[in-house]
């Protein structure tokens, strides 16, 4: 049976988590902790690499904001041997994205311990900023009360980001230690469960009282997933209706300016050199004029639909649905809905769930003799 301990939260959830992280950082084998922290210069929370325990007073992994997917940050810390271990506190979709990057040789798990916390979702950054003016810690408390109650995170008429509303993976599978919010009595203590040998080794060396997972956890997780599955289906159906022809897709993407923010924000879009920033798409003036002459008019910039179709084909099996593409779009194109809609049937066809396991090879990285026999006509 997996080892479970309890994190005391007598002074509040954040205080309890900060003290837990201080204990972790006090271990001689731990060099630093990567955790979302409140910035001193702005009402924002960003991943922060902390080596001084006093700096953990700003840690806030429960804040309802997700300005970037931390998987790429973790690859920078782990892609080469460092000689010391880092502990990273990550959301479920960040863990799944990192697992995909490890498969693609972009990161390593050898000197990393992942701490995952049940994810209740987050607001789009543009929605979080005005809410944060009241104070991030106060906002975090209000959010937790709403997210674990009937309003499911809605505050002041603002709901969670669409990708979070449709996320069916709130539990941080793939973590070494899992801190449970769902089903827990958060007024007393938070259960932390070791999911790997590394996690168990660390947990045994912390000064935490023993405990067990709450009896209502499985039911609470199942109920949340069921609600999100319904929203996910509705979102996919609505997006398909808006994009089921080239004309509709062109309209859907009409505000794209080829800034490539979505490519930069995507945690699993890892190519060192993207074809769209090479000479292939650096067209000559005569080409633009030729297109305009043939058609009478040509939208500028060109290649916007082709760019997104290429990304959909490239990232379809690896998309973890984190929603950072939408979060990064300056013109508010609902890209997360489009990518989730396109990825869902593709991942189902290959029976591949990105980030589920390090042992699962990406579909295009291995040959299966009996795959899609009904499609290619093999008897």
TIMARGU-270884 format. One record per residue (C-alpha): x, y, z; chain; residue number from 1. Coordinates in steps of 0.5 Angstrom, whole numbers, plus 500, padded with zeros to 3 digits. Layout:
BEGIN
xx = X	yy = Y	zz = Z	unit = A	pos = NUM
...
This chain:
BEGIN
xx = 500	yy = 500	zz = 500	unit = A	pos = 1
xx = 503	yy = 507	zz = 498	unit = A	pos = 2
xx = 505	yy = 511	zz = 504	unit = A	pos = 3
xx = 501	yy = 517	zz = 506	unit = A	pos = 4
xx = 502	yy = 522	zz = 511	unit = A	pos = 5
xx = 498	yy = 529	zz = 513	unit = A	pos = 6
xx = 500	yy = 536	zz = 512	unit = A	pos = 7
xx = 498	yy = 540	zz = 518	unit = A	pos = 8
xx = 494	yy = 546	zz = 516	unit = A	pos = 9
xx = 492	yy = 549	zz = 522	unit = A	pos = 10
xx = 494	yy = 556	zz = 520	unit = A	pos = 11
xx = 491	yy = 555	zz = 513	unit = A	pos = 12
xx = 492	yy = 551	zz = 507	unit = A	pos = 13
xx = 498	yy = 556	zz = 504	unit = A	pos = 14
xx = 501	yy = 556	zz = 511	unit = A	pos = 15
xx = 501	yy = 549	zz = 511	unit = A	pos = 16
xx = 504	yy = 548	zz = 504	unit = A	pos = 17
xx = 509	yy = 553	zz = 505	unit = A	pos = 18
xx = 512	yy = 549	zz = 511	unit = A	pos = 19
xx = 512	yy = 542	zz = 508	unit = A	pos = 20
xx = 516	yy = 545	zz = 502	unit = A	pos = 21
xx = 521	yy = 548	zz = 507	unit = A	pos = 22
xx = 522	yy = 541	zz = 510	unit = A	pos = 23
xx = 523	yy = 539	zz = 503	unit = A	pos = 24
xx = 528	yy = 544	zz = 502	unit = A	pos = 25
xx = 531	yy = 543	zz = 508	unit = A	pos = 26
xx = 533	yy = 536	zz = 506	unit = A	pos = 27
xx = 541	yy = 535	zz = 504	unit = A	pos = 28
xx = 540	yy = 532	zz = 498	unit = A	pos = 29
xx = 535	yy = 537	zz = 495	unit = A	pos = 30
xx = 538	yy = 543	zz = 492	unit = A	pos = 31
xx = 532	yy = 547	zz = 490	unit = A	pos = 32
xx = 524	yy = 547	zz = 490	unit = A	pos = 33
xx = 521	yy = 550	zz = 483	unit = A	pos = 34
xx = 514	yy = 552	zz = 485	unit = A	pos = 35
xx = 509	yy = 558	zz = 483	unit = A	pos = 36
xx = 511	yy = 564	zz = 488	unit = A	pos = 37
xx = 507	yy = 571	zz = 488	unit = A	pos = 38
xx = 512	yy = 576	zz = 485	unit = A	pos = 39
xx = 514	yy = 582	zz = 489	unit = A	pos = 40
xx = 513	yy = 587	zz = 484	unit = A	pos = 41
xx = 506	yy = 585	zz = 481	unit = A	pos = 42
xx = 500	yy = 581	zz = 482	unit = A	pos = 43
xx = 502	yy = 575	zz = 479	unit = A	pos = 44
xx = 504	yy = 568	zz = 480	unit = A	pos = 45
xx = 510	yy = 565	zz = 476	unit = A	pos = 46
xx = 514	yy = 559	zz = 477	unit = A	pos = 47
xx = 520	yy = 560	zz = 482	unit = A	pos = 48
xx = 527	yy = 556	zz = 483	unit = A	pos = 49
xx = 528	yy = 557	zz = 491	unit = A	pos = 50
xx = 534	yy = 555	zz = 494	unit = A	pos = 51
xx = 533	yy = 560	zz = 501	unit = A	pos = 52
xx = 527	yy = 557	zz = 505	unit = A	pos = 53
xx = 525	yy = 564	zz = 507	unit = A	pos = 54
xx = 523	yy = 565	zz = 500	unit = A	pos = 55
xx = 518	yy = 560	zz = 501	unit = A	pos = 56
xx = 513	yy = 565	zz = 504	unit = A	pos = 57
xx = 511	yy = 567	zz = 497	unit = A	pos = 58
xx = 510	yy = 560	zz = 495	unit = A	pos = 59
xx = 503	yy = 560	zz = 492	unit = A	pos = 60
xx = 501	yy = 553	zz = 488	unit = A	pos = 61
xx = 494	yy = 554	zz = 489	unit = A	pos = 62
xx = 493	yy = 561	zz = 486	unit = A	pos = 63
xx = 488	yy = 560	zz = 480	unit = A	pos = 64
xx = 493	yy = 563	zz = 475	unit = A	pos = 65
xx = 497	yy = 559	zz = 470	unit = A	pos = 66
xx = 501	yy = 564	zz = 466	unit = A	pos = 67
xx = 505	yy = 559	zz = 463	unit = A	pos = 68
xx = 506	yy = 551	zz = 463	unit = A	pos = 69
xx = 512	yy = 549	zz = 467	unit = A	pos = 70
xx = 514	yy = 543	zz = 463	unit = A	pos = 71
xx = 519	yy = 547	zz = 459	unit = A	pos = 72
xx = 522	yy = 550	zz = 465	unit = A	pos = 73
xx = 523	yy = 544	zz = 468	unit = A	pos = 74
xx = 526	yy = 541	zz = 462	unit = A	pos = 75
xx = 531	yy = 547	zz = 463	unit = A	pos = 76
xx = 533	yy = 544	zz = 469	unit = A	pos = 77
xx = 534	yy = 537	zz = 468	unit = A	pos = 78
xx = 536	yy = 536	zz = 461	unit = A	pos = 79
xx = 543	yy = 535	zz = 463	unit = A	pos = 80
xx = 546	yy = 532	zz = 469	unit = A	pos = 81
xx = 547	yy = 538	zz = 475	unit = A	pos = 82
xx = 549	yy = 533	zz = 481	unit = A	pos = 83
xx = 543	yy = 535	zz = 485	unit = A	pos = 84
xx = 536	yy = 534	zz = 486	unit = A	pos = 85
xx = 530	yy = 539	zz = 484	unit = A	pos = 86
xx = 523	yy = 538	zz = 487	unit = A	pos = 87
xx = 518	yy = 541	zz = 482	unit = A	pos = 88
xx = 511	yy = 543	zz = 484	unit = A	pos = 89
xx = 507	yy = 542	zz = 478	unit = A	pos = 90
xx = 500	yy = 542	zz = 475	unit = A	pos = 91
xx = 497	yy = 535	zz = 472	unit = A	pos = 92
xx = 497	yy = 538	zz = 465	unit = A	pos = 93
xx = 505	yy = 540	zz = 467	unit = A	pos = 94
xx = 507	yy = 533	zz = 469	unit = A	pos = 95
xx = 504	yy = 530	zz = 463	unit = A	pos = 96
xx = 507	yy = 535	zz = 458	unit = A	pos = 97
xx = 514	yy = 534	zz = 462	unit = A	pos = 98
xx = 513	yy = 526	zz = 461	unit = A	pos = 99
xx = 512	yy = 527	zz = 453	unit = A	pos = 100
xx = 518	yy = 532	zz = 453	unit = A	pos = 101
xx = 522	yy = 526	zz = 457	unit = A	pos = 102
xx = 520	yy = 521	zz = 451	unit = A	pos = 103
xx = 523	yy = 526	zz = 446	unit = A	pos = 104
xx = 529	yy = 527	zz = 450	unit = A	pos = 105
xx = 528	yy = 534	zz = 452	unit = A	pos = 106
xx = 528	yy = 533	zz = 459	unit = A	pos = 107
xx = 530	yy = 528	zz = 465	unit = A	pos = 108
xx = 527	yy = 525	zz = 471	unit = A	pos = 109
xx = 534	yy = 522	zz = 474	unit = A	pos = 110
xx = 535	yy = 528	zz = 479	unit = A	pos = 111
xx = 528	yy = 531	zz = 479	unit = A	pos = 112
xx = 522	yy = 529	zz = 484	unit = A	pos = 113
xx = 515	yy = 532	zz = 482	unit = A	pos = 114
xx = 510	yy = 534	zz = 487	unit = A	pos = 115
xx = 503	yy = 534	zz = 484	unit = A	pos = 116
xx = 497	yy = 537	zz = 487	unit = A	pos = 117
xx = 490	yy = 536	zz = 485	unit = A	pos = 118
xx = 488	yy = 541	zz = 480	unit = A	pos = 119
xx = 482	yy = 545	zz = 481	unit = A	pos = 120
xx = 483	yy = 549	zz = 475	unit = A	pos = 121
xx = 485	yy = 557	zz = 473	unit = A	pos = 122
xx = 483	yy = 563	zz = 470	unit = A	pos = 123
xx = 485	yy = 566	zz = 464	unit = A	pos = 124
xx = 491	yy = 571	zz = 465	unit = A	pos = 125
xx = 487	yy = 576	zz = 463	unit = A	pos = 126
xx = 481	yy = 575	zz = 467	unit = A	pos = 127
xx = 486	yy = 573	zz = 473	unit = A	pos = 128
xx = 489	yy = 580	zz = 473	unit = A	pos = 129
xx = 483	yy = 585	zz = 475	unit = A	pos = 130
xx = 481	yy = 579	zz = 480	unit = A	pos = 131
xx = 488	yy = 579	zz = 483	unit = A	pos = 132
xx = 488	yy = 587	zz = 485	unit = A	pos = 133
xx = 484	yy = 585	zz = 491	unit = A	pos = 134
xx = 490	yy = 581	zz = 494	unit = A	pos = 135
xx = 493	yy = 574	zz = 491	unit = A	pos = 136
xx = 492	yy = 570	zz = 498	unit = A	pos = 137
xx = 485	yy = 573	zz = 499	unit = A	pos = 138
xx = 483	yy = 571	zz = 492	unit = A	pos = 139
xx = 486	yy = 564	zz = 493	unit = A	pos = 140
xx = 482	yy = 563	zz = 499	unit = A	pos = 141
xx = 476	yy = 565	zz = 495	unit = A	pos = 142
xx = 477	yy = 561	zz = 489	unit = A	pos = 143
xx = 478	yy = 555	zz = 493	unit = A	pos = 144
xx = 472	yy = 556	zz = 497	unit = A	pos = 145
xx = 468	yy = 557	zz = 490	unit = A	pos = 146
xx = 472	yy = 551	zz = 487	unit = A	pos = 147
xx = 471	yy = 546	zz = 492	unit = A	pos = 148
xx = 463	yy = 548	zz = 493	unit = A	pos = 149
xx = 458	yy = 549	zz = 488	unit = A	pos = 150
xx = 460	yy = 554	zz = 484	unit = A	pos = 151
xx = 466	yy = 551	zz = 481	unit = A	pos = 152
xx = 471	yy = 556	zz = 481	unit = A	pos = 153
xx = 467	yy = 562	zz = 479	unit = A	pos = 154
xx = 468	yy = 569	zz = 482	unit = A	pos = 155
xx = 465	yy = 575	zz = 480	unit = A	pos = 156
xx = 462	yy = 572	zz = 474	unit = A	pos = 157
xx = 468	yy = 570	zz = 472	unit = A	pos = 158
xx = 469	yy = 562	zz = 470	unit = A	pos = 159
xx = 475	yy = 558	zz = 469	unit = A	pos = 160
xx = 479	yy = 558	zz = 463	unit = A	pos = 161
xx = 475	yy = 554	zz = 458	unit = A	pos = 162
xx = 481	yy = 548	zz = 458	unit = A	pos = 163
xx = 480	yy = 548	zz = 465	unit = A	pos = 164
xx = 473	yy = 547	zz = 465	unit = A	pos = 165
xx = 474	yy = 541	zz = 460	unit = A	pos = 166
xx = 480	yy = 538	zz = 463	unit = A	pos = 167
xx = 478	yy = 531	zz = 465	unit = A	pos = 168
xx = 485	yy = 530	zz = 469	unit = A	pos = 169
xx = 485	yy = 533	zz = 475	unit = A	pos = 170
xx = 489	yy = 528	zz = 479	unit = A	pos = 171
xx = 497	yy = 529	zz = 478	unit = A	pos = 172
xx = 498	yy = 522	zz = 476	unit = A	pos = 173
xx = 506	yy = 521	zz = 474	unit = A	pos = 174
xx = 508	yy = 525	zz = 480	unit = A	pos = 175
xx = 512	yy = 522	zz = 486	unit = A	pos = 176
xx = 508	yy = 525	zz = 491	unit = A	pos = 177
xx = 501	yy = 527	zz = 490	unit = A	pos = 178
xx = 497	yy = 532	zz = 495	unit = A	pos = 179
xx = 490	yy = 531	zz = 495	unit = A	pos = 180
xx = 485	yy = 536	zz = 495	unit = A	pos = 181
xx = 479	yy = 533	zz = 493	unit = A	pos = 182
xx = 475	yy = 529	zz = 498	unit = A	pos = 183
xx = 480	yy = 532	zz = 504	unit = A	pos = 184
xx = 478	yy = 535	zz = 510	unit = A	pos = 185
xx = 482	yy = 541	zz = 508	unit = A	pos = 186
xx = 480	yy = 545	zz = 515	unit = A	pos = 187
xx = 484	yy = 540	zz = 518	unit = A	pos = 188
xx = 490	yy = 537	zz = 514	unit = A	pos = 189
xx = 492	yy = 535	zz = 507	unit = A	pos = 190
xx = 494	yy = 528	zz = 505	unit = A	pos = 191
xx = 500	yy = 527	zz = 501	unit = A	pos = 192
xx = 501	yy = 520	zz = 498	unit = A	pos = 193
xx = 508	yy = 517	zz = 495	unit = A	pos = 194
xx = 507	yy = 514	zz = 488	unit = A	pos = 195
xx = 514	yy = 512	zz = 487	unit = A	pos = 196
xx = 520	yy = 510	zz = 491	unit = A	pos = 197
xx = 523	yy = 517	zz = 490	unit = A	pos = 198
xx = 517	yy = 520	zz = 493	unit = A	pos = 199
xx = 517	yy = 515	zz = 499	unit = A	pos = 200
xx = 524	yy = 516	zz = 500	unit = A	pos = 201
xx = 523	yy = 523	zz = 501	unit = A	pos = 202
xx = 516	yy = 523	zz = 505	unit = A	pos = 203
xx = 520	yy = 518	zz = 510	unit = A	pos = 204
xx = 525	yy = 523	zz = 512	unit = A	pos = 205
xx = 520	yy = 529	zz = 513	unit = A	pos = 206
xx = 517	yy = 530	zz = 520	unit = A	pos = 207
xx = 510	yy = 529	zz = 518	unit = A	pos = 208
xx = 504	yy = 525	zz = 522	unit = A	pos = 209
xx = 502	yy = 519	zz = 519	unit = A	pos = 210
xx = 495	yy = 518	zz = 516	unit = A	pos = 211
xx = 491	yy = 515	zz = 510	unit = A	pos = 212
xx = 487	yy = 518	zz = 504	unit = A	pos = 213
xx = 480	yy = 520	zz = 505	unit = A	pos = 214
xx = 475	yy = 515	zz = 504	unit = A	pos = 215
xx = 471	yy = 520	zz = 500	unit = A	pos = 216
xx = 477	yy = 522	zz = 495	unit = A	pos = 217
xx = 475	yy = 517	zz = 489	unit = A	pos = 218
xx = 468	yy = 519	zz = 489	unit = A	pos = 219
xx = 470	yy = 526	zz = 489	unit = A	pos = 220
xx = 475	yy = 525	zz = 483	unit = A	pos = 221
xx = 469	yy = 521	zz = 480	unit = A	pos = 222
xx = 464	yy = 527	zz = 480	unit = A	pos = 223
xx = 469	yy = 532	zz = 478	unit = A	pos = 224
xx = 471	yy = 528	zz = 472	unit = A	pos = 225
xx = 464	yy = 527	zz = 470	unit = A	pos = 226
xx = 462	yy = 534	zz = 470	unit = A	pos = 227
xx = 468	yy = 536	zz = 466	unit = A	pos = 228
xx = 467	yy = 530	zz = 461	unit = A	pos = 229
xx = 460	yy = 533	zz = 460	unit = A	pos = 230
xx = 463	yy = 540	zz = 459	unit = A	pos = 231
xx = 468	yy = 537	zz = 454	unit = A	pos = 232
xx = 463	yy = 534	zz = 450	unit = A	pos = 233
xx = 459	yy = 540	zz = 449	unit = A	pos = 234
xx = 465	yy = 544	zz = 448	unit = A	pos = 235
xx = 468	yy = 539	zz = 442	unit = A	pos = 236
xx = 461	yy = 539	zz = 439	unit = A	pos = 237
xx = 460	yy = 547	zz = 439	unit = A	pos = 238
xx = 467	yy = 547	zz = 436	unit = A	pos = 239
xx = 466	yy = 542	zz = 431	unit = A	pos = 240
xx = 460	yy = 546	zz = 428	unit = A	pos = 241
xx = 464	yy = 552	zz = 428	unit = A	pos = 242
xx = 470	yy = 549	zz = 424	unit = A	pos = 243
xx = 467	yy = 543	zz = 420	unit = A	pos = 244
xx = 469	yy = 546	zz = 413	unit = A	pos = 245
xx = 475	yy = 550	zz = 410	unit = A	pos = 246
xx = 470	yy = 557	zz = 410	unit = A	pos = 247
xx = 468	yy = 556	zz = 417	unit = A	pos = 248
xx = 475	yy = 554	zz = 419	unit = A	pos = 249
xx = 478	yy = 560	zz = 416	unit = A	pos = 250
xx = 473	yy = 565	zz = 419	unit = A	pos = 251
xx = 475	yy = 561	zz = 426	unit = A	pos = 252
xx = 482	yy = 563	zz = 425	unit = A	pos = 253
xx = 481	yy = 570	zz = 422	unit = A	pos = 254
xx = 484	yy = 574	zz = 427	unit = A	pos = 255
xx = 491	yy = 570	zz = 427	unit = A	pos = 256
xx = 497	yy = 575	zz = 425	unit = A	pos = 257
xx = 502	yy = 570	zz = 425	unit = A	pos = 258
xx = 505	yy = 572	zz = 432	unit = A	pos = 259
xx = 507	yy = 565	zz = 433	unit = A	pos = 260
xx = 505	yy = 566	zz = 441	unit = A	pos = 261
xx = 501	yy = 559	zz = 441	unit = A	pos = 262
xx = 507	yy = 556	zz = 438	unit = A	pos = 263
xx = 512	yy = 559	zz = 444	unit = A	pos = 264
xx = 507	yy = 558	zz = 449	unit = A	pos = 265
xx = 505	yy = 550	zz = 447	unit = A	pos = 266
xx = 509	yy = 546	zz = 452	unit = A	pos = 267
xx = 510	yy = 540	zz = 447	unit = A	pos = 268
xx = 512	yy = 544	zz = 441	unit = A	pos = 269
xx = 519	yy = 543	zz = 442	unit = A	pos = 270
xx = 523	yy = 544	zz = 435	unit = A	pos = 271
xx = 529	yy = 548	zz = 436	unit = A	pos = 272
xx = 528	yy = 551	zz = 429	unit = A	pos = 273
xx = 520	yy = 552	zz = 427	unit = A	pos = 274
xx = 519	yy = 551	zz = 419	unit = A	pos = 275
xx = 515	yy = 557	zz = 420	unit = A	pos = 276
xx = 521	yy = 562	zz = 422	unit = A	pos = 277
xx = 525	yy = 559	zz = 416	unit = A	pos = 278
xx = 526	yy = 562	zz = 409	unit = A	pos = 279
xx = 520	yy = 557	zz = 407	unit = A	pos = 280
xx = 515	yy = 562	zz = 409	unit = A	pos = 281
xx = 519	yy = 568	zz = 407	unit = A	pos = 282
xx = 516	yy = 570	zz = 401	unit = A	pos = 283
xx = 518	yy = 574	zz = 395	unit = A	pos = 284
xx = 515	yy = 581	zz = 394	unit = A	pos = 285
xx = 513	yy = 578	zz = 387	unit = A	pos = 286
xx = 509	yy = 572	zz = 390	unit = A	pos = 287
xx = 505	yy = 577	zz = 394	unit = A	pos = 288
xx = 503	yy = 581	zz = 388	unit = A	pos = 289
xx = 502	yy = 575	zz = 384	unit = A	pos = 290
xx = 497	yy = 572	zz = 389	unit = A	pos = 291
xx = 493	yy = 579	zz = 389	unit = A	pos = 292
xx = 493	yy = 579	zz = 382	unit = A	pos = 293
xx = 490	yy = 572	zz = 381	unit = A	pos = 294
xx = 485	yy = 573	zz = 387	unit = A	pos = 295
xx = 484	yy = 580	zz = 386	unit = A	pos = 296
xx = 485	yy = 581	zz = 394	unit = A	pos = 297
xx = 489	yy = 577	zz = 399	unit = A	pos = 298
xx = 489	yy = 577	zz = 406	unit = A	pos = 299
xx = 495	yy = 579	zz = 410	unit = A	pos = 300
xx = 499	yy = 576	zz = 413	unit = A	pos = 301
xx = 498	yy = 570	zz = 409	unit = A	pos = 302
xx = 499	yy = 562	zz = 411	unit = A	pos = 303
xx = 495	yy = 563	zz = 417	unit = A	pos = 304
xx = 490	yy = 557	zz = 416	unit = A	pos = 305
xx = 496	yy = 553	zz = 414	unit = A	pos = 306
xx = 500	yy = 555	zz = 420	unit = A	pos = 307
xx = 495	yy = 552	zz = 425	unit = A	pos = 308
xx = 493	yy = 546	zz = 420	unit = A	pos = 309
xx = 501	yy = 544	zz = 421	unit = A	pos = 310
xx = 501	yy = 545	zz = 428	unit = A	pos = 311
xx = 494	yy = 541	zz = 429	unit = A	pos = 312
xx = 498	yy = 535	zz = 425	unit = A	pos = 313
xx = 504	yy = 536	zz = 429	unit = A	pos = 314
xx = 502	yy = 536	zz = 436	unit = A	pos = 315
xx = 495	yy = 532	zz = 435	unit = A	pos = 316
xx = 498	yy = 526	zz = 439	unit = A	pos = 317
xx = 502	yy = 530	zz = 444	unit = A	pos = 318
xx = 497	yy = 536	zz = 446	unit = A	pos = 319
xx = 495	yy = 535	zz = 453	unit = A	pos = 320
xx = 490	yy = 540	zz = 453	unit = A	pos = 321
xx = 493	yy = 545	zz = 458	unit = A	pos = 322
xx = 490	yy = 551	zz = 454	unit = A	pos = 323
xx = 496	yy = 556	zz = 454	unit = A	pos = 324
xx = 495	yy = 557	zz = 446	unit = A	pos = 325
xx = 489	yy = 560	zz = 448	unit = A	pos = 326
xx = 492	yy = 564	zz = 454	unit = A	pos = 327
xx = 498	yy = 567	zz = 449	unit = A	pos = 328
xx = 493	yy = 569	zz = 443	unit = A	pos = 329
xx = 493	yy = 577	zz = 443	unit = A	pos = 330
xx = 487	yy = 577	zz = 439	unit = A	pos = 331
xx = 483	yy = 572	zz = 443	unit = A	pos = 332
xx = 482	yy = 566	zz = 438	unit = A	pos = 333
xx = 480	yy = 560	zz = 442	unit = A	pos = 334
xx = 485	yy = 555	zz = 440	unit = A	pos = 335
xx = 485	yy = 551	zz = 446	unit = A	pos = 336
xx = 478	yy = 549	zz = 444	unit = A	pos = 337
xx = 480	yy = 547	zz = 437	unit = A	pos = 338
xx = 486	yy = 543	zz = 439	unit = A	pos = 339
xx = 482	yy = 539	zz = 444	unit = A	pos = 340
xx = 477	yy = 538	zz = 439	unit = A	pos = 341
xx = 482	yy = 536	zz = 433	unit = A	pos = 342
xx = 486	yy = 532	zz = 438	unit = A	pos = 343
xx = 481	yy = 528	zz = 442	unit = A	pos = 344
xx = 479	yy = 523	zz = 436	unit = A	pos = 345
xx = 486	yy = 522	zz = 434	unit = A	pos = 346
xx = 489	yy = 520	zz = 441	unit = A	pos = 347
xx = 483	yy = 516	zz = 441	unit = A	pos = 348
xx = 484	yy = 512	zz = 435	unit = A	pos = 349
xx = 491	yy = 511	zz = 437	unit = A	pos = 350
xx = 489	yy = 509	zz = 444	unit = A	pos = 351
xx = 494	yy = 514	zz = 446	unit = A	pos = 352
xx = 494	yy = 519	zz = 452	unit = A	pos = 353
xx = 500	yy = 524	zz = 452	unit = A	pos = 354
xx = 503	yy = 524	zz = 459	unit = A	pos = 355
xx = 500	yy = 517	zz = 461	unit = A	pos = 356
xx = 506	yy = 513	zz = 462	unit = A	pos = 357
xx = 514	yy = 514	zz = 460	unit = A	pos = 358
xx = 513	yy = 507	zz = 457	unit = A	pos = 359
xx = 508	yy = 509	zz = 452	unit = A	pos = 360
xx = 512	yy = 511	zz = 446	unit = A	pos = 361
xx = 509	yy = 516	zz = 441	unit = A	pos = 362
xx = 504	yy = 513	zz = 436	unit = A	pos = 363
xx = 509	yy = 516	zz = 430	unit = A	pos = 364
xx = 515	yy = 513	zz = 434	unit = A	pos = 365
xx = 514	yy = 506	zz = 433	unit = A	pos = 366
xx = 511	yy = 501	zz = 428	unit = A	pos = 367
xx = 505	yy = 496	zz = 430	unit = A	pos = 368
xx = 504	yy = 491	zz = 425	unit = A	pos = 369
xx = 496	yy = 490	zz = 426	unit = A	pos = 370
xx = 495	yy = 497	zz = 427	unit = A	pos = 371
xx = 489	yy = 500	zz = 423	unit = A	pos = 372
xx = 488	yy = 494	zz = 419	unit = A	pos = 373
xx = 481	yy = 496	zz = 417	unit = A	pos = 374
xx = 483	yy = 503	zz = 414	unit = A	pos = 375
xx = 489	yy = 500	zz = 410	unit = A	pos = 376
xx = 485	yy = 494	zz = 408	unit = A	pos = 377
xx = 489	yy = 488	zz = 410	unit = A	pos = 378
xx = 486	yy = 482	zz = 412	unit = A	pos = 379
